[in-house]
Amino acid sequence: MPPLKPEHAHSPQARQGRFHNLTPRPADAPAPDARVLWNLLFNKPRFTVPRVALPVQRLTRQDLEQAADGSLYRLGHSTLLFRLEGNWWLTDPVFSRRASPFAFAGPKRFHEPPISLAELPPIRGVILSHDHYDHLDRATIKVLAPKVEVFVTPLGVGDRLLAWGVSAHKVRQFDWWQGIDAGGLRLTATPAQHFSGRGLRDGNRTLWCSWVIEAPGFKLFFSGDTGYFDGFSEIGRRFGPFDLTLMETGAWNEHWPYVHMHPRQTVQAHVDLGGRWLLPIHNGTFDLAMHAWYEPFETVLEHAAQQGVSVATPGMGERFDLRAPQAGKRWWREAVAEEKRAEAGAGPRRCCLHGER
């Protein structure tokens, strides 16, 4: 990837041709070594991937046309579809089978998307947090582009879209604390503690961010990917309180705490932000760490209960009301119980939402 564009090089986050976090990585911070990477690729513990079909509520174009304002749907991982002020928005859309540069290798989806790209309605905007493969999917972007009015991205990520053929008039790139008014919303790129890159030589050549999404009488926070850092308190001071936080809760590991949060930290970040309801994301779709696929849900609930935090866990494709949040069904538990029955020799049953079989 070429050096930073001159207009990006003036960012306060840019130094020596790359972007940087607010707080430098501690010199004594653990980091993945060859053994950790070997285990991650070839020596996974049991249950990092579901052994039964996960529940998915299928969606149609008609379902969305009839959906009320304030509707949100989890489509998988960090991909969220929501309707505010009469417009549809998508975050970090990944519809491909794998979160990988390769079609034949890399983390594979646990479930199909609840709706196809072809069935999606016109999208007012796509909100991107960074350029890792589990958040920025080239195949998805190329199909989506004709039906999207605007892509809002951190610095440099928009340049990738332009290189993939997205029209320049559809792309808006922002540094931290910058934003745009669009479709009745105010979108502001805010700090995150992470990194970027899609290859061996382009590390941190694009920026990463979280997003504050403001509608009349309503505030939403989308974390993207991040480690825990002091920036949450600053975002909360400037923009909080938030009605709902959509927070990374998954793919943590003791070897990379600087760039991904443990669920305990997810809850604390939510508190720092002044959040009312917490909806955990970055889970339930791809195998990206060493923990069981269902552990993010159980662990975040445990720590949230200790701090009196309300947690919502809508299933994939299940409608969630942004303006009247409810905890919802702990949908993964049926799948876990089914896995245990299968382990005991009782045989698996296909599990679905709303009692469908």
Backbone torsions as a table, in degrees:
resi	resn	phi	psi	omega
1	MET	NA	138.8	-178.7
2	PRO	-67.1	166.0	177.8
3	PRO	-58.3	167.0	178.9
4	LEU	-56.2	141.0	174.8
5	LYS	-63.6	147.8	-177.2
6	PRO	-52.1	-39.8	-178.7
7	GLU	-69.2	-25.9	177.1
8	HIS	-83.0	-29.6	-176.7
9	ALA	-65.2	-17.9	178.9
10	HIS	-84.1	-2.9	178.6
11	SER	-61.5	140.0	174.4
12	PRO	-59.5	-20.3	179.4
13	GLN	-85.9	-6.8	-175.0
14	ALA	-99.3	130.6	174.6
15	ARG	-148.0	133.3	176.2
16	GLN	53.2	42.1	172.8
17	GLY	80.3	8.4	179.3
18	ARG	-142.3	160.7	176.3
19	PHE	-89.5	154.5	-174.9
20	HIS	-136.9	154.9	174.7
21	ASN	-75.7	164.2	177.4
22	LEU	-62.4	-41.7	-179.3
23	THR	-110.9	121.9	179.9
24	PRO	-60.3	150.4	176.7
25	ARG	-62.0	126.8	179.0
26	PRO	-58.3	140.9	-177.7
27	ALA	-61.4	-30.8	-177.5
28	ASP	-96.7	10.4	-179.7
29	ALA	-68.5	138.7	177.7
30	PRO	-64.0	152.5	179.3
31	ALA	-145.3	148.9	179.6
32	PRO	-61.8	131.1	173.7
33	ASP	-108.6	-173.5	-175.9
34	ALA	-60.7	-37.2	-179.0
35	ARG	-67.3	-42.0	178.7
36	VAL	-62.2	-44.8	179.8
37	LEU	-64.7	-37.6	177.6
38	TRP	-61.7	-47.3	179.6
39	ASN	-63.4	-37.9	-179.4
40	LEU	-64.0	-35.9	-177.6
41	LEU	-87.7	-37.0	-168.0
42	PHE	-128.1	-3.9	-174.5
43	ASN	-136.1	53.5	-176.8
44	LYS	-72.5	142.1	171.4
45	PRO	-67.1	170.1	177.4
46	ARG	-68.6	150.2	171.2
47	PHE	72.5	16.6	170.4
48	THR	-73.5	-19.9	175.7
49	VAL	-121.9	134.9	178.5
50	PRO	-60.5	145.5	179.1
51	ARG	-103.1	3.2	176.1
52	VAL	-133.1	164.8	177.8
53	ALA	-68.8	130.9	179.5
54	LEU	-82.0	150.1	179.5
55	PRO	-69.2	131.5	177.1
56	VAL	-136.8	127.0	174.5
57	GLN	-88.3	111.5	-178.0
58	ARG	-68.7	140.1	-179.9
59	LEU	-116.6	150.0	174.8
60	THR	-124.0	166.0	176.0
61	ARG	-58.5	-37.8	179.6
62	GLN	-64.1	-40.0	176.6
63	ASP	-55.8	-44.1	-176.9
64	LEU	-72.6	-35.9	178.5
65	GLU	-63.7	-29.0	-179.4
66	GLN	-92.8	-5.4	-176.3
67	ALA	-70.2	139.0	179.7
68	ALA	-74.3	157.4	172.8
69	ASP	-60.1	141.2	-175.2
70	GLY	91.4	8.7	177.1
71	SER	-82.9	140.8	175.0
72	LEU	-134.1	142.3	177.7
73	TYR	-131.6	128.9	169.3
74	ARG	-80.2	125.1	178.0
75	LEU	-103.6	-8.4	179.0
76	GLY	137.1	143.2	176.3
77	HIS	50.6	-113.6	178.1
78	SER	-108.9	16.3	179.4
79	THR	-89.9	115.3	-179.1
80	LEU	-126.4	137.9	176.6
81	LEU	-115.5	124.2	-179.5
82	PHE	-142.9	156.0	-177.4
83	ARG	-118.5	120.2	176.4
84	LEU	-137.8	138.6	-179.1
85	GLU	52.8	34.9	175.7
86	GLY	81.4	2.8	-177.5
87	ASN	-118.5	150.3	177.0
88	TRP	-96.7	139.6	180.0
89	TRP	-131.6	148.7	176.9
90	LEU	-125.4	140.3	171.8
91	THR	-109.8	139.4	173.1
92	ASP	34.2	62.5	-174.0
93	PRO	-72.7	122.8	174.7
94	VAL	-132.4	109.4	-179.6
95	PHE	-110.8	-7.5	-178.1
96	SER	-70.0	164.1	-177.9
97	ARG	-69.4	-31.3	-178.4
98	ARG	-128.1	147.0	172.0
99	ALA	-94.9	83.0	-167.0
100	SER	-165.7	155.4	171.7
101	PRO	-74.1	-6.9	-176.5
102	PHE	-118.2	142.1	177.7
103	ALA	-78.8	-15.7	-173.3
104	PHE	-109.0	-3.7	-177.1
105	ALA	-150.8	160.7	-179.8
106	GLY	107.1	170.7	-176.6
107	PRO	-54.8	126.4	-177.8
108	LYS	-104.8	145.1	-179.0
109	ARG	-58.6	143.1	171.6
110	PHE	-78.2	-22.1	-173.6
111	HIS	-151.1	159.0	174.9
112	GLU	-76.7	153.9	173.8
113	PRO	-59.8	144.5	-179.8
114	PRO	-63.3	-21.4	179.2
115	ILE	-141.9	149.3	179.4
116	SER	-82.3	161.1	175.5
117	LEU	-60.6	-37.5	-177.8
118	ALA	-64.5	-31.0	-176.9
119	GLU	-86.2	-9.9	-179.5
120	LEU	-63.2	146.1	175.3
121	PRO	-76.3	173.3	172.5
122	PRO	-55.3	136.8	-175.2
123	ILE	-107.4	122.3	178.1
124	ARG	-65.1	-40.5	179.5
125	GLY	-160.1	149.6	172.6
126	VAL	-110.0	128.0	-177.2
127	ILE	-106.9	116.9	-176.8
128	LEU	-111.2	138.2	-178.3
129	SER	-98.8	-33.2	177.9
130	HIS	-172.4	-176.0	-167.9
131	ASP	-107.8	14.8	175.7
132	HIS	-67.1	155.5	-170.5
133	TYR	-64.2	-26.3	178.9
134	ASP	-84.0	4.8	177.9
135	HIS	-129.2	-25.7	179.8
136	LEU	-129.2	109.9	-174.1
137	ASP	-114.7	112.3	-174.9
138	ARG	-57.8	-45.7	-177.7
139	ALA	-60.9	-41.2	178.5
140	THR	-64.4	-45.2	-178.2
141	ILE	-61.1	-42.6	-177.2
142	LYS	-64.8	-36.1	177.8
143	VAL	-75.7	-38.0	-177.6
144	LEU	-70.4	-34.4	-167.6
145	ALA	-47.7	-43.8	-178.0
146	PRO	-63.0	-25.6	-177.3
147	LYS	-103.1	8.3	-179.3
148	VAL	-107.9	133.8	178.2
149	GLU	-80.2	-40.3	-177.0
150	VAL	-149.9	141.0	170.9
151	PHE	-108.2	123.5	176.9
152	VAL	-107.9	127.9	-170.9
153	THR	-140.9	159.8	166.5
154	PRO	-71.8	165.7	-175.7
155	LEU	-54.2	134.4	176.4
156	GLY	90.5	-33.8	179.4
157	VAL	-66.4	-36.6	176.0
158	GLY	-61.6	-31.6	177.9
159	ASP	-64.9	-33.1	175.4
160	ARG	-64.2	-41.9	179.8
161	LEU	-62.7	-41.9	178.3
162	LEU	-60.8	-41.3	179.2
163	ALA	-65.4	-24.7	179.3
164	TRP	-89.0	2.7	174.7
165	GLY	100.0	5.9	176.2
166	VAL	-71.2	135.6	-177.8
167	SER	-61.6	137.1	-176.3
168	ALA	-59.8	-33.1	-177.3
169	HIS	-71.0	-9.4	178.6
170	LYS	-95.8	-7.0	-170.9
171	VAL	-109.5	128.4	175.5
172	ARG	-127.8	126.8	-176.9
173	GLN	-115.2	140.6	-173.9
174	PHE	-137.0	147.1	169.3
175	ASP	-86.5	170.0	175.6
176	TRP	-57.6	138.2	178.7
177	TRP	77.1	3.5	172.9
178	GLN	-99.6	161.6	-179.6
179	GLY	-167.7	-168.3	-172.6
180	ILE	-149.3	146.9	169.3
181	ASP	-96.3	125.6	-178.2
182	ALA	-155.2	135.4	174.3
183	GLY	56.3	32.3	-179.9
184	GLY	83.5	1.4	179.7
185	LEU	-112.8	159.3	167.8
186	ARG	-113.0	120.3	-179.2
187	LEU	-111.4	126.4	-179.2
188	THR	-127.5	124.7	174.7
189	ALA	-74.9	128.3	-177.9
190	THR	-125.1	162.8	-174.7
191	PRO	-62.9	154.3	169.5
192	ALA	-144.0	162.5	178.0
193	GLN	-113.9	97.3	-174.0
194	HIS	-153.0	-144.3	177.7
195	PHE	-162.3	178.8	-175.9
196	SER	-146.5	173.6	177.0
197	GLY	129.8	150.6	179.8
198	ARG	-126.6	3.8	-179.1
199	GLY	-150.7	-168.0	-176.3
200	LEU	-80.7	-18.2	-171.6
201	ARG	-121.4	6.2	-175.0
202	ASP	-116.4	23.3	-177.8
203	GLY	-58.4	128.0	175.5
204	ASN	60.5	25.8	173.6
205	ARG	-86.6	-7.8	172.8
206	THR	-125.1	156.5	-177.5
207	LEU	-89.0	160.5	175.9
208	TRP	-122.6	156.7	-177.9
209	CYS	-161.1	168.1	163.5
210	SER	-106.0	176.3	-178.1
211	TRP	-137.2	136.1	168.6
212	VAL	-99.7	126.9	-177.3
213	ILE	-119.5	112.9	-176.1
214	GLU	-114.1	125.8	171.4
215	ALA	-117.5	163.0	178.0
216	PRO	-53.8	116.3	178.0
217	GLY	76.0	14.8	-173.8
218	PHE	-154.0	138.5	178.4
219	LYS	-132.4	136.3	-177.4
220	LEU	-128.9	140.4	175.3
221	PHE	-120.4	128.7	177.6
222	PHE	-114.9	117.4	-169.1
223	SER	-78.4	-23.0	-166.0
224	GLY	59.3	-147.8	176.0
225	ASP	-103.7	139.3	-177.1
226	THR	-168.4	149.1	163.7
227	GLY	-83.9	172.3	177.7
228	TYR	-79.2	134.3	-179.2
229	PHE	-156.4	171.3	-176.0
230	ASP	-66.8	-15.6	-177.6
231	GLY	-60.2	-26.7	179.2
232	PHE	-61.8	-41.2	179.5
233	SER	-64.3	-38.3	179.3
234	GLU	-68.1	-41.4	177.0
235	ILE	-62.8	-42.1	177.9
236	GLY	-63.1	-38.8	179.5
237	ARG	-65.3	-40.1	-176.2
238	ARG	-79.2	-35.1	-169.7
239	PHE	-123.6	-20.0	-174.1
240	GLY	-69.8	174.5	-3.2
241	PRO	-76.2	161.9	179.9
242	PHE	-108.4	138.8	176.1
243	ASP	-69.1	-34.9	-178.6
244	LEU	-149.4	135.4	171.7
245	THR	-113.6	132.4	175.4
246	LEU	-102.7	102.7	-162.9
247	MET	-119.6	134.9	174.0
248	GLU	-53.0	124.1	177.7
249	THR	-146.4	76.4	-179.4
250	GLY	165.3	156.9	-179.3
251	ALA	67.4	33.5	174.8
252	TRP	-89.1	161.7	177.8
253	ASN	-165.0	149.1	-179.7
254	GLU	-63.0	-17.8	-178.7
255	HIS	-89.0	-8.8	176.8
256	TRP	-140.1	51.9	-179.0
257	PRO	-69.3	-19.1	-177.7
258	TYR	-69.4	-25.8	-172.3
259	VAL	-119.2	-8.6	174.8
260	HIS	-138.2	144.5	-176.8
261	MET	-92.7	142.7	163.8
262	HIS	-71.4	149.3	179.4
263	PRO	-53.1	-31.6	174.8
264	ARG	-58.8	-41.5	178.5
265	GLN	-73.1	-32.6	175.2
266	THR	-57.5	-46.1	179.6
267	VAL	-63.7	-42.9	180.0
268	GLN	-65.2	-39.4	177.0
269	ALA	-61.6	-41.4	176.4
270	HIS	-58.8	-42.9	178.1
271	VAL	-64.8	-43.7	178.9
272	ASP	-58.4	-36.6	-177.9
273	LEU	-75.5	-14.1	-173.5
274	GLY	76.4	35.8	-177.9
275	GLY	-76.9	148.4	176.0
276	ARG	-94.9	-56.7	176.2
277	TRP	-114.5	143.6	178.4
278	LEU	-113.5	129.1	174.5
279	LEU	-119.7	107.5	-176.5
280	PRO	-74.1	132.8	178.9
281	ILE	-126.4	-171.2	-179.0
282	HIS	64.8	40.6	-177.0
283	ASN	-156.3	166.6	170.9
284	GLY	75.8	5.9	-177.6
285	THR	-132.1	-41.9	-178.0
286	PHE	-125.6	149.2	176.3
287	ASP	-91.9	101.7	-173.6
288	LEU	-122.5	4.4	-177.4
289	ALA	-150.1	-160.6	-175.6
290	MET	-107.6	-2.6	-179.5
291	HIS	-85.4	161.8	176.4
292	ALA	-61.2	149.6	-174.6
293	TRP	-60.3	-30.5	-177.2
294	TYR	-92.3	-9.0	-174.3
295	GLU	-61.4	-36.7	178.7
296	PRO	-56.0	-39.5	-178.3
297	PHE	-67.5	-49.3	-177.2
298	GLU	-66.1	-40.1	-176.2
299	THR	-71.1	-39.3	179.1
300	VAL	-68.5	-35.0	176.3
301	LEU	-64.1	-40.0	179.0
302	GLU	-60.6	-48.6	-177.5
303	HIS	-74.1	-32.4	177.2
304	ALA	-65.0	-39.5	179.5
305	ALA	-62.0	-36.1	-179.7
306	GLN	-65.7	-26.3	-178.8
307	GLN	-109.5	7.2	178.3
308	GLY	68.0	32.0	-178.5
309	VAL	-93.3	134.2	178.1
310	SER	-82.9	128.1	-176.6
311	VAL	-120.7	131.0	175.9
312	ALA	-107.6	135.9	-178.3
313	THR	-133.2	67.5	177.0
314	PRO	-64.3	146.1	176.4
315	GLY	-74.0	169.0	179.5
316	MET	-65.0	120.9	179.9
317	GLY	86.3	-4.4	179.7
318	GLU	-82.5	134.6	-179.8
319	ARG	-68.6	135.0	176.4
320	PHE	-123.4	132.8	-177.3
321	ASP	-90.4	108.9	-178.1
322	LEU	-61.5	-32.3	-173.8
323	ARG	-92.0	-10.8	177.2
324	ALA	-140.8	68.0	-173.1
325	PRO	-63.1	146.5	172.4
326	GLN	-137.8	152.9	-176.0
327	ALA	-60.3	-41.5	179.5
328	GLY	78.1	179.5	-177.9
329	LYS	-75.5	140.2	173.8
330	ARG	-83.6	75.9	-164.1
331	TRP	-62.7	-29.4	-174.9
332	TRP	-70.7	-21.8	-174.2
333	ARG	-66.1	-34.3	176.6
334	GLU	-64.2	-40.2	178.7
335	ALA	-66.9	-40.1	178.7
336	VAL	-64.5	-42.4	178.4
337	ALA	-62.0	-37.2	178.9
338	GLU	-66.8	-39.1	176.6
339	GLU	-60.8	-41.5	-179.1
340	LYS	-67.5	-37.7	176.0
341	ARG	-62.6	-41.5	178.9
342	ALA	-63.6	-40.7	178.4
343	GLU	-61.7	-34.6	-178.6
344	ALA	-82.0	-3.5	176.4
345	GLY	94.9	8.3	-179.7
346	ALA	-79.9	-16.1	179.9
347	GLY	89.8	140.8	-178.1
348	PRO	-77.2	152.6	170.2
349	ARG	-121.8	143.5	177.5
350	ARG	-71.8	128.4	-177.6
351	CYS	-108.6	139.8	-177.4
352	CYS	-139.6	161.0	175.7
353	LEU	-71.6	158.6	173.0
354	HIS	57.6	28.8	172.5
355	GLY	75.6	9.4	179.8
356	GLU	-73.8	145.7	179.8
357	ARG	-130.6	NA	NA
